[in-house]
Amino acid sequence: MNILQVAIIVFCFLEGLNILVLYTKPMMKKGNGIGVFKVLNEVDQKGYMFALIKYLTNWVANVKVIFIALAITIVIFGSETTQFYAVIALILSILLFYATLFPILKKLDDANMLTPKGYSKTLAYTILSFLMMFVTAIILFMAL
């Protein structure tokens, strides 16, 4: 097993934990659950708005399952070249996630709409950790 495979598996494991949260306890405030959004306390959990939130939460979880399935397939059946470019693709997709979603979370955090306060920083550190892991894996892979 090479370092790229290890990095992809670690990513899949951590994303798998988030999928479990989104499917089983989406209102959690940990594990990237949606409970960090204070406005959810004001939504009727039997109303249409909550149904939409639940739908979108499951949609995100389902997309994550697709990503994990593809990543595991690449780990098992992909050549080292495919694994290398898959890690590059993961880096780019994580950067896109950061560029499009972090500003929104930062704005909500600054407006005191997230709990715990400073959650946007926690998410930024998580994203940075993923990026550092993948960049380190690429550097080590190329050095070996």
SVG drawing of the C-alpha trace seen along z (x, -y; Angstrom):
<svg xmlns="http://www.w3.org/2000/svg" viewBox="-45 -40 58 43">
<polyline fill="none" stroke="black" stroke-width="0.4" points="0.0,0.0 1.4,-3.4 1.1,-6.7 -1.5,-8.0 -3.7,-5.0 -3.2,-5.6 -4.2,-9.3 -7.3,-8.4 -8.4,-5.8 -7.9,-8.2 -10.0,-10.8 -12.7,-8.2 -12.8,-7.1 -13.3,-10.6 -15.9,-11.5 -17.6,-8.2 -17.9,-9.4 -19.5,-12.6 -21.9,-10.6 -23.0,-8.6 -23.6,-11.9 -25.7,-13.3 -27.8,-10.2 -28.3,-9.4 -27.8,-12.6 -27.9,-15.5 -28.7,-18.0 -25.4,-17.3 -23.0,-20.2 -20.0,-18.0 -18.9,-15.9 -19.9,-18.6 -23.6,-18.1 -26.0,-20.9 -26.9,-21.6 -24.3,-24.4 -26.8,-26.6 -28.8,-28.5 -31.6,-29.2 -32.6,-25.5 -33.9,-26.0 -36.6,-28.3 -37.7,-25.8 -40.7,-23.6 -39.4,-20.1 -42.7,-18.9 -43.0,-21.6 -42.0,-21.9 -38.9,-23.9 -37.5,-21.2 -38.4,-18.6 -36.3,-20.6 -33.4,-20.9 -33.6,-17.1 -33.7,-16.5 -30.7,-18.7 -28.8,-17.1 -29.4,-13.6 -28.5,-14.8 -25.1,-16.0 -24.6,-12.7 -25.5,-10.7 -23.0,-12.7 -20.3,-12.0 -21.1,-8.3 -20.5,-8.6 -17.1,-10.3 -16.1,-7.6 -17.2,-4.8 -15.1,-6.3 -12.1,-6.9 -12.2,-3.3 -12.5,-2.0 -9.4,-4.0 -7.5,-2.7 -8.3,0.9 -8.2,0.9 -6.4,-2.2 -2.9,-2.5 -0.4,-4.7 -0.9,-7.3 -4.7,-7.2 -4.2,-7.5 -1.9,-10.4 -4.4,-12.3 -7.2,-11.4 -5.4,-13.0 -4.8,-16.1 -8.6,-16.1 -9.4,-15.8 -7.1,-18.7 -8.8,-20.8 -12.3,-19.8 -11.5,-20.6 -10.1,-24.0 -13.4,-24.6 -15.4,-23.7 -13.3,-26.1 -13.6,-28.9 -17.4,-28.7 -18.6,-27.6 -16.1,-29.1 -17.0,-32.7 -20.7,-31.9 -19.8,-30.2 -17.5,-33.0 -20.2,-35.6 -22.7,-33.5 -20.1,-33.0 -19.4,-36.8 -23.2,-37.4 -23.3,-35.0 -25.5,-32.6 -23.4,-29.5 -22.8,-27.6 -20.2,-27.1 -18.8,-30.5 -15.8,-30.2 -17.1,-27.1 -15.9,-28.6 -12.3,-28.5 -12.7,-24.8 -13.9,-24.0 -11.1,-26.0 -8.6,-24.0 -10.2,-20.7 -10.0,-21.7 -6.4,-22.8 -5.6,-19.4 -7.1,-17.5 -5.1,-19.7 -1.9,-19.3 -2.4,-15.5 -2.9,-15.2 0.0,-17.6 2.3,-15.7 1.2,-12.4 2.0,-13.7 5.4,-15.1 6.3,-11.7 5.0,-9.7 7.1,-11.8 10.2,-11.5 10.0,-7.7"/>
</svg>
